[in-house]
Amino acid sequence: MNEPSETKFDRRMIEALVCPLTQTPLSYDAEKQELLSKAANLAFPIRGGIPVMLVDEARKIED
């Protein structure tokens, strides 16, 4: 069977993760499959259900 386009992500993991730059909590954007750091204005991608918590891989969030 084909996997759904959105990978399941354990919301409990979000509570354990913080922004690697600011050490502040992250929020989850299910539509874009990203973890958002509002303090750093960065969006960290989730690839294959695994958060990529590297600042170099993060997307800058425009205001």
C-alpha positions in Angstrom: 0.0 0.0 0.0 1.1 3.6 -0.6 1.9 5.7 2.4 -0.1 8.9 2.9 1.7 12.1 1.8 1.8 13.3 5.4 4.0 11.2 7.7 2.6 10.6 11.1 4.5 12.7 13.7 4.5 12.0 17.4 3.2 15.2 19.1 4.8 14.1 22.3 8.2 14.5 20.6 7.5 18.2 20.1 7.3 18.7 23.8 10.8 17.3 24.2 12.3 19.3 21.3 13.5 22.9 21.5 15.0 25.3 18.9 18.7 24.6 18.7 19.5 28.3 18.3 17.3 29.9 21.0 16.4 26.9 23.2 12.7 27.9 23.1 9.7 25.6 22.4 8.7 24.7 18.9 5.3 24.5 17.3 4.2 21.9 14.7 2.9 22.8 11.3 1.3 19.6 10.0 0.5 21.0 6.6 4.1 21.9 5.8 5.6 19.2 7.9 7.8 21.6 9.8 8.7 22.5 13.4 8.5 26.3 13.8 10.7 28.4 16.1 8.9 31.8 16.4 11.8 33.1 18.5 14.4 32.4 15.8 12.0 32.9 12.8 13.0 29.5 11.5 11.1 26.4 10.2 12.8 23.1 10.7 11.8 20.4 8.2 10.4 17.0 9.1 11.7 14.4 6.6 10.3 10.8 6.8 9.0 11.5 10.2 12.3 12.7 11.5 12.9 16.4 12.5 16.0 17.9 11.0 17.1 20.2 13.8 20.0 21.8 11.9 20.0 25.6 11.6 21.6 25.2 8.1 18.7 23.1 7.0 16.0 25.4 8.4 13.9 27.7 6.3 13.7 31.4 7.2 10.1 32.4 8.2 9.1 35.7 6.7 7.0 38.0 8.8 
